[in-house]
């Protein structure tokens, strides 16, 4: 084994266990709190389906579609800039993140326009 990997082994095992325990703790707290809230609603005679949200995946699909377009535009922009300025390590990551950021801003405005109707 490489010496750098030998140094990582004692760190990764407790880190993995800690992350799993934290995920379990968050999930346990979420589900028990949700159950208590619903039981309190039932005790007061209210409808427990007040927490049910509509299951529309259209906003998520719109977000993913616009993000994909932004990533593709970033990759294409990186190819164009590579031809213009030459091979640099920063060209592709910069254009990909720029395209992704612009697409997320565009998706925000598109979603806001569709939900205010």
MMTF fields as JSON, N, C-alpha, C and O atoms, coordinates in Angstrom:
{
  "mmtfVersion": "1.0.0",
  "mmtfProducer": "UNKNOWN",
  "numBonds": 467,
  "numAtoms": 468,
  "numGroups": 117,
  "numChains": 1,
  "numModels": 1,
  "chainsPerModel": [1],
  "groupsPerChain": [117],
  "chainIdList": ["A"],
  "bondAtomList": [4, 2, 8, 6, 12, 10, 16, 14, 20, 18, 24, 22, 28, 26, 32, 30, 36, 34, 40, 38, 44, 42, 48, 46, 52, 50, 56, 54, 60, 58, 64, 62, 68, 66, 72, 70, 76, 74, 80, 78, 84, 82, 88, 86, 92, 90, 96, 94, 100, 98, 104, 102, 108, 106, 112, 110, 116, 114, 120, 118, 124, 122, 128, 126, 132, 130, 136, 134, 140, 138, 144, 142, 148, 146, 152, 150, 156, 154, 160, 158, 164, 162, 168, 166, 172, 170, 176, 174, 180, 178, 184, 182, 188, 186, 192, 190, 196, 194, 200, 198, 204, 202, 208, 206, 212, 210, 216, 214, 220, 218, 224, 222, 228, 226, 232, 230, 236, 234, 240, 238, 244, 242, 248, 246, 252, 250, 256, 254, 260, 258, 264, 262, 268, 266, 272, 270, 276, 274, 280, 278, 284, 282, 288, 286, 292, 290, 296, 294, 300, 298, 304, 302, 308, 306, 312, 310, 316, 314, 320, 318, 324, 322, 328, 326, 332, 330, 336, 334, 340, 338, 344, 342, 348, 346, 352, 350, 356, 354, 360, 358, 364, 362, 368, 366, 372, 370, 376, 374, 380, 378, 384, 382, 388, 386, 392, 390, 396, 394, 400, 398, 404, 402, 408, 406, 412, 410, 416, 414, 420, 418, 424, 422, 428, 426, 432, 430, 436, 434, 440, 438, 444, 442, 448, 446, 452, 450, 456, 454, 460, 458, 464, 462],
  "bondOrderList": [1, 1, 1, 1, 1, 1, 1, 1, 1, 1, 1, 1, 1, 1, 1, 1, 1, 1, 1, 1, 1, 1, 1, 1, 1, 1, 1, 1, 1, 1, 1, 1, 1, 1, 1, 1, 1, 1, 1, 1, 1, 1, 1, 1, 1, 1, 1, 1, 1, 1, 1, 1, 1, 1, 1, 1, 1, 1, 1, 1, 1, 1, 1, 1, 1, 1, 1, 1, 1, 1, 1, 1, 1, 1, 1, 1, 1, 1, 1, 1, 1, 1, 1, 1, 1, 1, 1, 1, 1, 1, 1, 1, 1, 1, 1, 1, 1, 1, 1, 1, 1, 1, 1, 1, 1, 1, 1, 1, 1, 1, 1, 1, 1, 1, 1, 1],
  "groupList": [{"groupName": "UNK", "atomNameList": ["N", "CA", "C", "O"], "elementList": ["N", "C", "C", "O"], "formalChargeList": [0, 0, 0, 0], "bondAtomList": [1, 0, 2, 1, 3, 2], "bondOrderList": [1, 1, 2], "singleLetterCode": "X", "chemCompType": "L-PEPTIDE LINKING"}],
  "groupTypeList": [0, 0, 0, 0, 0, 0, 0, 0, 0, 0, 0, 0, 0, 0, 0, 0, 0, 0, 0, 0, 0, 0, 0, 0, 0, 0, 0, 0, 0, 0, 0, 0, 0, 0, 0, 0, 0, 0, 0, 0, 0, 0, 0, 0, 0, 0, 0, 0, 0, 0, 0, 0, 0, 0, 0, 0, 0, 0, 0, 0, 0, 0, 0, 0, 0, 0, 0, 0, 0, 0, 0, 0, 0, 0, 0, 0, 0, 0, 0, 0, 0, 0, 0, 0, 0, 0, 0, 0, 0, 0, 0, 0, 0, 0, 0, 0, 0, 0, 0, 0, 0, 0, 0, 0, 0, 0, 0, 0, 0, 0, 0, 0, 0, 0, 0, 0, 0],
  "groupIdList": [1, 2, 3, 4, 5, 6, 7, 8, 9, 10, 11, 12, 13, 14, 15, 16, 17, 18, 19, 20, 21, 22, 23, 24, 25, 26, 27, 28, 29, 30, 31, 32, 33, 34, 35, 36, 37, 38, 39, 40, 41, 42, 43, 44, 45, 46, 47, 48, 49, 50, 51, 52, 53, 54, 55, 56, 57, 58, 59, 60, 61, 62, 63, 64, 65, 66, 67, 68, 69, 70, 71, 72, 73, 74, 75, 76, 77, 78, 79, 80, 81, 82, 83, 84, 85, 86, 87, 88, 89, 90, 91, 92, 93, 94, 95, 96, 97, 98, 99, 100, 101, 102, 103, 104, 105, 106, 107, 108, 109, 110, 111, 112, 113, 114, 115, 116, 117],
  "secStructList": [7, 7, 2, 2, 2, 2, 2, 2, 2, 2, 2, 2, 2, 2, 2, 2, 2, 2, 2, 2, 2, 2, 2, 2, 2, 2, 2, 2, 2, 2, 2, 2, 2, 2, 2, 2, 2, 2, 2, 2, 2, 2, 2, 6, 6, 7, 7, 4, 4, 4, 4, 7, 7, 7, 7, 7, 7, 2, 2, 2, 2, 2, 2, 2, 2, 2, 2, 2, 2, 2, 2, 2, 2, 2, 2, 2, 2, 2, 2, 2, 2, 2, 2, 2, 2, 7, 7, 7, 6, 6, 2, 2, 2, 2, 2, 2, 2, 2, 2, 2, 2, 2, 2, 2, 2, 2, 2, 2, 2, 2, 2, 2, 2, 2, 2, 7, 7],
  "xCoordList": [0.832, 0.0, 0.868, 1.967, 0.378, 1.068, 1.014, 0.057, 2.04, 2.103, 0.985, 0.51, 0.554, -0.536, -1.862, -2.706, -2.057, -3.284, -3.287, -4.341, -2.135, -2.053, -2.423, -2.968, -2.136, -2.467, -3.962, -4.497, -4.639, -6.063, -6.958, -8.087, -6.494, -7.325, -7.825, -9.017, -6.993, -7.521, -8.521, -9.306, -8.511, -9.425, -10.746, -11.793, -10.731, -11.939, -12.959, -14.163, -12.509, -13.456, -14.294, -15.52, -13.696, -14.542, -15.371, -16.487, -14.837, -15.588, -16.814, -17.889, -16.677, -17.797, -18.854, -20.05, -18.405, -19.348, -20.07, -21.277, -19.344, -19.957, -20.995, -22.066, -20.695, -21.648, -22.896, -24.008, -22.724, -23.891, -24.753, -25.979, -24.132, -24.882, -25.588, -26.717, -24.934, -25.572, -26.774, -27.815, -26.643, -27.779, -28.925, -30.082, -28.629, -29.672, -30.347, -31.571, -29.554, -30.112, -31.029, -32.09, -30.638, -31.471, -32.762, -33.837, -32.667, -33.871, -34.794, -36.01, -34.243, -35.054, -35.777, -36.972, -35.054, -35.656, -36.761, -37.814, -36.525, -37.513, -38.799, -39.894, -38.662, -39.848, -40.6, -41.83, -39.892, -40.599, -41.304, -42.41, -40.681, -41.329, -42.57, -43.61, -42.463, -43.606, -44.753, -45.921, -44.41, -45.435, -46.111, -47.333, -45.334, -45.912, -46.829, -47.884, -46.42, -47.265, -48.596, -49.645, -48.563, -49.801, -50.689, -51.911, -50.081, -50.873, -51.524, -52.663, -50.803, -51.375, -52.543, -53.536, -52.441, -53.546, -54.766, -55.896, -54.537, -55.65, -56.319, -57.546, -55.517, -56.088, -56.953, -57.946, -56.571, -57.342, -58.527, -59.313, -58.664, -59.785, -59.572, -60.53, -58.336, -58.037, -57.67, -57.418, -57.645, -57.345, -55.835, -55.084, -55.364, -53.916, -53.33, -52.112, -54.164, -53.635, -53.208, -52.955, -53.119, -52.688, -51.228, -50.805, -50.453, -49.036, -48.757, -47.618, -49.765, -49.564, -49.366, -50.184, -48.266, -47.965, -48.317, -48.401, -48.519, -48.769, -47.469, -46.384, -47.589, -46.423, -46.153, -46.135, -45.948, -45.653, -44.139, -43.437, -43.657, -42.23, -41.868, -40.714, -42.825, -42.549, -41.517, -40.647, -41.565, -40.505, -39.116, -38.146, -39.009, -37.715, -37.232, -36.053, -38.147, -37.77, -37.348, -36.404, -38.053, -37.66, -36.277, -35.449, -36.021, -34.716, -33.61, -32.566, -33.83, -32.816, -32.589, -31.458, -33.665, -33.519, -32.732, -31.844, -33.049, -32.334, -30.887, -29.984, -30.653, -29.291, -28.488, -27.313, -29.096, -28.41, -28.037, -26.942, -28.955, -28.642, -27.488, -26.619, -27.475, -26.381, -25.05, -24.026, -25.05, -23.809, -23.301, -22.1, -24.215, -23.814, -23.26, -22.272, -23.898, -23.397, -22.03, -21.166, -21.831, -20.529, -19.434, -18.314, -19.749, -18.765, -18.444, -17.284, -19.475, -19.242, -18.443, -17.543, -18.774, -18.015, -16.569, -15.668, -16.343, -14.974, -14.192, -13.007, -14.857, -14.185, -13.825, -12.744, -14.743, -14.469, -13.334, -12.429, -13.38, -12.318, -10.97, -9.933, -10.969, -9.716, -9.092, -7.873, -9.923, -9.41, -8.9, -7.939, -9.541, -9.16, -7.931, -7.022, -7.894, -6.808, -5.781, -4.746, -6.02, -5.073, -5.454, -6.437, -4.655, -4.915, -4.513, -3.328, -5.497, -5.26, -6.12, -7.183, -5.659, -6.371, -7.688, -8.56, -7.85, -9.018, -10.167, -11.261, -9.967, -10.973, -12.239, -13.333, -12.109, -13.301, -14.049, -15.266, -13.374, -14.147, -14.825, -15.963, -14.151, -14.738, -15.986, -17.001, -15.923, -17.088, -18.226, -19.395, -17.898, -18.945, -19.674, -20.904, -18.93, -19.577, -20.325, -21.385, -19.79, -20.481, -21.79, -22.821, -21.755, -22.972, -23.987, -25.187, -23.507, -24.415, -25.043, -26.234, -24.252, -24.783, -25.816, -26.871, -25.529, -26.503, -27.782, -28.879, -27.646, -28.843, -29.674, -30.902, -29.034, -29.789, -30.527, -31.649, -29.906, -30.589, -31.778, -32.857, -31.59, -32.689, -33.808, -34.985, -33.454, -34.47, -35.232, -36.437, -34.554, -35.224, -36.296, -37.431, -35.931, -36.905, -38.038, -39.184, -37.722, -38.771, -39.73, -40.946, -39.192, -40.051, -40.878, -42.041, -40.281, -41.009, -42.142, -43.219, -41.899, -42.939, -44.072, -45.232, -43.749, -44.788, -45.592, -46.754, -45.001, -45.722, -46.557, -47.449, -46.301, -47.08, -48.367, -49.163, -48.57, -49.789, -50.998, -52.101],
  "yCoordList": [-1.188, 0.0, 1.24, 1.245, 2.262, 3.539, 4.178, 3.973, 4.947, 5.555, 6.562, 6.704, 7.264, 8.23, 7.531, 8.059, 6.355, 5.599, 4.995, 4.897, 4.592, 4.048, 5.095, 4.756, 6.344, 7.42, 7.729, 8.227, 7.444, 7.744, 6.677, 6.982, 5.466, 4.372, 4.632, 4.437, 5.063, 5.302, 6.453, 6.533, 7.327, 8.466, 8.113, 8.583, 7.309, 7.054, 6.194, 6.382, 5.272, 4.388, 5.177, 5.069, 5.96, 6.745, 7.799, 8.106, 8.348, 9.342, 8.715, 9.316, 7.539, 6.839, 6.476, 6.648, 5.979, 5.634, 6.878, 6.838, 7.988, 9.24, 9.75, 10.199, 9.687, 10.145, 9.27, 9.78, 7.975, 7.074, 7.331, 7.362, 7.517, 7.806, 9.154, 9.294, 10.141, 11.452, 11.36, 11.958, 10.624, 10.44, 9.722, 10.101, 8.688, 7.981, 8.895, 8.883, 9.687, 10.595, 11.638, 11.928, 12.199, 13.196, 12.568, 13.144, 11.392, 10.712, 10.342, 10.497, 9.854, 9.488, 10.709, 10.654, 11.802, 13.029, 13.542, 13.973, 13.496, 13.966, 13.144, 13.701, 11.827, 10.982, 10.992, 10.943, 11.055, 11.111, 12.449, 12.497, 13.536, 14.847, 14.896, 15.407, 14.369, 14.352, 13.523, 13.897, 12.406, 11.562, 12.288, 12.23, 12.964, 13.709, 14.831, 15.072, 15.518, 16.596, 16.049, 16.647, 14.958, 14.367, 13.846, 13.978, 13.252, 12.794, 13.972, 13.871, 15.085, 16.271, 16.814, 17.269, 16.774, 17.223, 16.322, 16.806, 15.025, 14.095, 14.317, 14.28, 14.551, 14.796, 16.049, 16.104, 17.059, 18.305, 18.222, 19.165, 17.12, 16.944, 17.559, 17.72, 17.908, 18.486, 17.391, 16.248, 17.756, 16.809, 16.562, 17.517, 15.329, 15.074, 15.117, 15.024, 15.257, 15.341, 16.751, 17.042, 17.64, 19.012, 19.066, 20.013, 18.043, 18.027, 17.418, 17.447, 16.877, 16.227, 17.286, 18.191, 17.15, 18.065, 17.396, 16.172, 18.224, 17.654, 17.049, 17.576, 15.968, 15.247, 15.591, 14.704, 16.845, 17.251, 17.306, 18.008, 16.571, 16.552, 17.527, 17.57, 18.3, 19.218, 20.29, 20.561, 20.92, 21.888, 21.255, 21.871, 20.039, 19.36, 19.045, 19.21, 18.594, 18.294, 19.551, 19.52, 20.666, 21.924, 22.344, 22.768, 22.232, 22.589, 21.725, 22.242, 20.426, 19.527, 19.783, 19.712, 20.081, 20.372, 21.644, 21.669, 22.696, 23.964, 23.815, 24.37, 23.072, 22.839, 22.05, 22.345, 21.061, 20.292, 21.173, 21.056, 22.058, 22.989, 23.904, 24.181, 24.377, 25.238, 24.514, 25.084, 23.264, 22.489, 22.236, 22.323, 21.925, 21.706, 22.992, 22.963, 24.118, 25.4, 25.714, 26.27, 25.363, 25.578, 24.73, 25.203, 23.491, 22.622, 23.124, 23.135, 23.539, 24.084, 25.378, 25.611, 26.22, 27.456, 27.178, 27.897, 26.143, 25.76, 25.304, 25.608, 24.572, 24.13, 25.325, 25.372, 26.292, 27.489, 28.304, 28.748, 28.501, 29.275, 28.571, 29.231, 27.253, 26.517, 26.781, 26.907, 26.864, 27.168, 28.608, 28.885, 29.526, 30.939, 31.269, 31.95, 30.795, 31.188, 30.095, 30.358, 28.898, 27.808, 26.921, 27.17, 25.882, 24.925, 25.507, 25.686, 25.795, 26.228, 25.356, 24.886, 25.144, 24.265, 24.852, 24.109, 26.144, 26.802, 26.997, 27.369, 26.765, 27.126, 26.278, 26.827, 24.968, 24.119, 24.248, 24.432, 24.159, 24.318, 25.685, 25.778, 26.721, 28.057, 28.183, 28.712, 27.711, 27.84, 26.908, 27.269, 25.721, 24.792, 25.363, 25.359, 25.857, 26.431, 27.713, 27.981, 28.501, 29.713, 29.366, 29.981, 28.379, 27.948, 27.344, 27.585, 26.552, 25.959, 27.039, 26.979, 28.016, 29.108, 29.923, 30.242, 30.263, 31.008, 30.211, 30.769, 28.915, 28.106, 27.983, 27.936, 27.932, 27.882, 29.191, 29.183, 30.312, 31.602, 31.652, 32.111, 31.187, 31.159, 30.24, 30.574, 29.092, 28.16, 28.783, 28.565, 29.554, 30.219, 31.167, 31.156, 31.986, 32.936, 32.23, 32.678, 31.137, 30.371, 29.744, 29.788, 29.164, 28.55, 29.598, 29.361, 30.74, 31.797, 32.317, 32.641, 32.395, 32.859, 31.841, 32.223, 30.555, 29.535, 29.345, 28.943, 29.626, 29.427, 30.634, 30.5, 31.803, 32.992, 33.121, 34.028, 32.232, 32.308, 31.951, 31.969],
  "zCoordList": [0.0, 0.0, 0.0, 0.554, -0.611, -0.638, 0.751, 1.498, 1.089, 2.418, 2.648, 3.775, 1.602, 1.776, 2.033, 2.756, 1.456, 1.705, 3.101, 3.73, 3.587, 4.938, 5.98, 7.03, 5.704, 6.644, 6.627, 7.617, 5.529, 5.419, 6.052, 6.436, 6.168, 6.672, 8.091, 8.328, 9.061, 10.406, 10.464, 11.409, 9.494, 9.486, 8.823, 9.269, 7.783, 7.003, 7.747, 7.571, 8.56, 9.254, 10.269, 10.233, 11.167, 12.085, 11.366, 11.785, 10.296, 9.529, 8.882, 8.893, 8.326, 7.711, 8.752, 8.519, 9.889, 10.96, 11.452, 11.692, 11.605, 12.063, 11.08, 11.488, 9.795, 8.787, 8.764, 8.625, 8.898, 8.925, 10.152, 10.048, 11.309, 12.528, 12.444, 12.913, 11.851, 11.699, 10.769, 11.043, 9.681, 8.771, 9.44, 9.257, 10.217, 10.945, 11.961, 12.093, 12.68, 13.683, 13.074, 13.626, 11.956, 11.274, 10.781, 10.95, 10.174, 9.68, 10.831, 10.713, 11.947, 13.11, 13.662, 13.949, 13.806, 14.33, 13.404, 13.873, 12.101, 11.13, 11.213, 11.286, 11.2, 11.185, 12.509, 12.51, 13.639, 14.917, 15.095, 15.634, 14.648, 14.745, 13.868, 14.284, 12.665, 11.757, 12.348, 12.236, 12.97, 13.584, 14.748, 14.887, 15.578, 16.707, 16.229, 16.816, 15.158, 14.627, 14.123, 14.365, 13.451, 12.928, 14.046, 13.982, 15.075, 16.218, 16.941, 17.399, 17.043, 17.683, 16.862, 17.432, 15.55, 14.703, 14.875, 14.936, 14.952, 15.116, 16.468, 16.565, 17.519, 18.844, 18.883, 19.608, 18.095, 18.064, 17.112, 17.022, 16.408, 15.5, 14.132, 13.376, 13.795, 12.482, 11.489, 11.869, 10.222, 9.161, 9.088, 8.887, 9.241, 9.197, 7.794, 7.638, 6.772, 5.408, 5.059, 3.89, 6.046, 5.782, 5.354, 4.691, 5.736, 5.391, 4.023, 3.557, 3.383, 2.097, 1.024, 0.858, 0.303, -0.799, -2.12, -2.216, -3.125, -4.447, -4.977, -4.732, -5.684, -6.185, -7.644, -8.497, -7.93, -9.289, -9.479, -8.752, -10.446, -10.736, -11.852, -12.28, -12.324, -13.423, -13.072, -13.899, -11.879, -11.563, -11.523, -11.964, -11.004, -10.971, -12.385, -12.699, -13.227, -14.61, -15.36, -16.15, -15.112, -15.736, -15.265, -16.072, -13.974, -13.428, -14.027, -14.422, -14.096, -14.658, -16.139, -16.619, -16.867, -18.291, -18.541, -19.393, -17.809, -17.981, -17.524, -18.151, -16.438, -15.97, -17.0, -17.22, -17.63, -18.671, -19.851, -20.402, -20.238, -21.321, -20.945, -21.772, -19.696, -19.247, -19.215, -19.592, -18.771, -18.755, -20.172, -20.432, -21.079, -22.48, -23.085, -23.819, -22.776, -23.283, -22.68, -23.358, -21.413, -20.784, -21.415, -21.61, -21.731, -22.377, -23.779, -24.19, -24.509, -25.852, -25.769, -26.576, -24.787, -24.608, -24.249, -24.682, -23.465, -23.126, -24.344, -24.478, -25.236, -26.464, -27.338, -27.926, -27.419, -28.226, -27.609, -28.317, -26.295, -25.642, -25.71, -25.782, -25.688, -25.821, -27.184, -27.302, -28.203, -29.54, -29.624, -30.341, -28.893, -28.966, -28.126, -28.602, -26.886, -25.982, -25.757, -25.144, -26.221, -26.039, -24.866, -24.17, -24.663, -23.591, -22.243, -21.962, -21.423, -20.05, -19.142, -19.547, -17.923, -16.988, -16.505, -16.054, -16.585, -16.004, -16.987, -16.563, -18.259, -19.261, -19.113, -18.981, -19.134, -19.058, -17.731, -17.749, -16.58, -15.336, -15.233, -14.771, -15.65, -15.553, -16.422, -15.97, -17.641, -18.518, -18.108, -18.239, -17.618, -17.18, -15.972, -15.938, -14.972, -13.788, -14.131, -13.565, -15.047, -15.47, -16.166, -15.894, -17.068, -17.754, -16.794, -16.924, -15.823, -14.842, -13.966, -13.661, -13.566, -12.751, -13.494, -12.944, -14.731, -15.525, -15.733, -15.694, -15.951, -16.163, -14.891, -14.966, -13.729, -12.479, -12.222, -11.714, -12.57, -12.443, -13.398, -13.021, -14.627, -15.595, -15.119, -15.26, -14.559, -14.046, -12.885, -12.753, -12.042, -10.929, -11.457, -10.982, -12.44, -12.978, -13.733, -13.693, -14.414, -15.099, -14.09, -14.278, -13.026, -12.011, -11.267, -10.94, -11.008, -10.326, -11.198, -10.698, -12.498, -13.421, -13.535, -13.687, -13.463, -13.605, -12.323, -12.385, -11.163, -9.908, -9.508, -8.67, -10.076, -9.705, -10.517, -10.277, -11.46, -12.268, -11.505, -12.052]
}
